[in-house]
Amino acid sequence: MAAFTGAPWTMEYGGVLLGGPGSVVLHEPSGLLDLPEVRTADRSLLQRHGASAGTDYLGARTVHLSFTVLDDPGTLADVLRVCQPERGDQVLRFAVPGVAGGLGRLTARVRRRAVPTNVVYAAGAARVDVELWAADPVLYADQQSTARVLPVAARGSVKFFPFRFPFGVMKTGAAFIAPPADITVDGNTPTWPTYTITGPVVNPTVLNRATGERITVQLAVPIAEILTIDTRARAVLLNGASRYGALTPDSIWFPLRPGVVRLEFDDLLGDKSRGADIRWRSAWI
C-alpha cells in the first residue's frame, strides 16, 4: 500500500492512504472547514425582547469521508479494519489546499460507516462512506514546530565583584539587555504548547513578555533530570511523575496565540545557558 506523502488532495487514516496513486479514490471529504456546533450560556431577558449573550464554546467536529476502493480486496479489508468504532481515536492526516496550511491533522474516531453491496460493488468498486467524530474540533499542522526559550542574557557587561581598588565605571555606559527571541505561530486560533526543561534548574519560569502571563514551578530539578510542562493536558511531570502541586499560585496556563510571541525563561540559579525547549502545532478552526 502506498504511503502518505502530503500530496494535494490525499488523506491518511489509520495508516490507510486515501487518494493519490493507490487504489482508493477520494471523492468528497467534508467538515474540515465547517464550524463545529457551538455551546453557549445565552439567557433570555426577562420581560424584554432579546437575550443576554453568554460565552461560546465549540463542540466536537464531524468529518465525512467518501471514497471508492477499486479492484483490490486487500485494500478494502484494510479500510474495513481501520474503520471500526472499537479502534477508538486515530489520526486523520490530510493535504487539502487552503486547509490547516495545506497539510494538517486531527484525531477522530469512527461513528458511522456505509458500504453498499450493490452492482457497483459486484463490479469491483466498493463505495465507502465514513463519519468521523473528533472530540477536539481544532485542526492542527501536521508538522510539529520547535523552538528554544532562553533567559534574558546580559550583553557587554563587566564583572565588578570582588572589588579591586581603585576601580571605575566604563565611560561606555551601562550594559544592554538582549531581548528574548521571537517565536512565530501560524494558524488562526490559539494552540497549547509543551515545555521541556533539563536540570539543573531551580524554580523555572516561562514568561510571556507581551501579556505578563507566566508559569512557575517551585521545584529544584537535579542535573540531567527532565521537567515537562504540558499546557494542553494541564500536567507538570518530573521524569514522568506528577508534580502539579509545585505550581505557584500566580501561574497561568496560557496558550500560544497566532502571530509573533515573545517568551522568556528564568530560574533562581541564573545560568544563562539554561532554557526550555518548546513544542507546538499551529492550529486552525
Residue pairs with C-beta under 8 A, 6 or more apart in sequence:
1 16
1 17
1 22
1 75
1 78
2 17
2 20
2 21
2 22
3 17
4 10
4 11
4 12
4 17
4 20
4 93
5 20
6 95
6 103
6 142
7 19
7 20
7 95
8 95
8 96
8 97
8 102
9 19
9 20
9 26
9 95
9 96
9 97
10 17
10 18
10 19
10 20
10 26
10 94
10 95
11 17
11 18
11 19
11 26
11 29
11 65
11 92
11 93
11 94
11 95
12 18
12 91
12 92
12 93
12 94
13 65
13 82
13 83
13 90
13 91
13 92
13 93
13 130
13 132
14 81
14 82
14 83
14 87
14 90
14 91
15 78
15 82
16 24
16 75
16 78
16 79
16 82
17 24
18 24
18 26
18 65
18 67
19 25
19 26
19 67
22 75
23 69
23 70
23 71
23 72
23 75
24 67
24 68
24 69
24 70
24 75
24 79
25 67
25 68
25 70
26 65
26 66
26 67
27 66
27 67
27 68
28 64
28 66
29 63
29 64
29 65
29 66
29 94
29 96
30 63
30 64
31 61
31 62
31 63
31 64
31 132
32 63
32 94
32 96
32 99
32 100
32 139
33 99
34 61
34 62
35 58
35 285
36 58
36 59
36 60
36 61
36 62
36 137
37 58
37 59
37 60
38 56
38 57
38 58
38 59
39 56
39 57
39 58
39 59
40 53
40 54
40 55
40 56
40 57
41 54
41 55
42 51
42 52
42 53
42 54
43 51
43 52
43 54
44 51
44 52
45 51
45 52
58 137
58 285
59 137
60 133
60 134
60 135
60 136
60 137
61 106
61 108
61 133
61 134
61 136
61 137
62 111
62 131
62 132
62 133
62 134
63 92
63 106
63 108
63 131
63 132
63 134
64 129
64 130
64 131
64 132
65 128
65 129
65 130
65 131
65 132
66 127
66 128
66 129
66 130
67 127
67 128
68 125
68 126
68 127
68 128
69 75
69 76
69 79
69 125
69 126
69 128
70 124
70 125
71 124
71 125
76 126
79 128
80 115
82 90
83 110
83 113
83 128
83 130
84 110
85 109
85 110
85 111
87 109
87 110
88 109
89 107
89 108
89 109
89 135
90 107
90 108
90 109
91 105
91 106
91 107
92 105
92 106
92 107
92 108
92 132
92 134
93 103
93 104
93 105
93 142
94 100
94 103
94 104
94 105
95 102
95 103
96 102
96 104
99 139
99 284
100 139
100 140
100 141
100 142
100 187
100 284
101 141
101 186
101 187
101 282
101 284
103 141
103 142
103 143
104 139
104 140
104 141
104 142
104 284
105 139
105 140
105 141
105 142
105 281
106 134
106 136
106 138
106 139
106 140
107 134
107 135
107 136
108 132
108 133
108 134
109 132
109 133
109 134
110 130
110 131
110 132
110 133
111 131
111 132
111 133
112 129
112 130
112 131
113 128
113 129
113 130
113 131
114 128
114 129
114 130
115 121
115 126
115 127
115 128
115 129
116 127
118 127
120 126
120 127
121 127
137 285
138 189
138 191
138 283
138 284
138 285
139 283
139 284
139 285
140 191
140 281
140 282
140 283
140 284
141 186
141 187
141 281
141 282
141 283
143 281
144 279
144 280
144 281
145 185
145 279
145 280
145 281
145 282
146 277
146 278
146 279
147 181
147 183
147 277
147 278
148 181
148 275
148 276
148 277
148 278
149 180
149 181
149 195
149 206
149 263
149 264
149 265
149 275
149 276
149 277
149 278
150 180
150 181
150 264
150 265
150 272
150 275
151 264
151 265
151 266
151 267
151 270
151 272
151 274
151 275
152 177
152 178
152 179
152 180
152 264
152 266
153 177
153 178
153 272
154 175
154 177
154 178
154 272
155 175
155 176
155 177
155 178
156 172
156 175
156 176
157 175
158 170
158 175
160 167
179 262
180 209
180 262
180 263
180 264
181 262
181 263
182 260
182 261
182 262
183 256
183 260
183 261
183 262
183 263
183 278
184 259
184 260
184 261
185 191
185 256
185 257
185 258
185 259
185 260
185 261
185 280
185 282
186 258
186 282
187 258
187 282
187 283
187 284
188 258
188 283
188 284
188 285
189 258
189 283
189 284
189 285
190 255
190 256
190 257
190 258
190 283
191 255
191 256
191 280
191 281
191 282
191 283
192 231
192 232
192 253
192 255
192 256
192 280
193 231
193 232
193 255
193 256
193 278
193 279
193 280
194 228
194 229
194 230
194 231
194 232
194 278
194 279
194 280
195 206
195 215
195 228
195 229
195 231
195 276
195 277
195 278
196 226
196 227
196 228
196 229
196 276
196 277
196 278
196 279
197 204
197 221
197 226
197 227
197 228
197 229
197 274
197 275
197 276
197 277
198 221
198 224
198 225
198 226
198 227
198 274
199 220
199 221
199 222
199 223
199 224
199 225
199 226
199 227
200 220
200 221
200 222
200 223
200 269
200 271
200 274
201 220
201 221
201 227
201 267
201 269
201 271
201 274
202 219
202 220
202 221
202 267
202 268
202 269
203 216
203 217
203 218
203 219
203 220
203 267
203 268
204 216
204 217
204 219
204 221
204 227
204 265
204 266
204 267
204 276
205 214
205 215
205 216
205 217
205 265
205 266
205 267
206 214
206 215
206 229
206 263
206 264
206 265
206 276
207 213
207 214
207 263
207 264
207 265
207 266
208 214
208 254
208 261
208 262
208 263
209 262
209 263
209 264
210 261
210 262
211 254
213 252
213 254
214 250
214 251
214 252
215 229
215 231
215 247
215 251
215 252
215 253
215 254
216 247
216 248
216 250
216 251
217 227
217 229
217 236
217 243
217 246
217 247
217 248
217 251
218 246
218 247
218 248
219 227
219 238
219 243
219 246
221 227
221 238
225 238
225 239
226 238
226 239
227 236
227 237
227 238
227 243
228 235
228 236
228 237
228 238
229 235
229 236
229 276
230 236
230 237
231 253
231 254
231 255
234 244
234 253
235 242
235 244
236 242
236 243
236 244
236 246
236 247
237 243
256 280
258 282
263 278
265 274
265 275
265 276
267 274
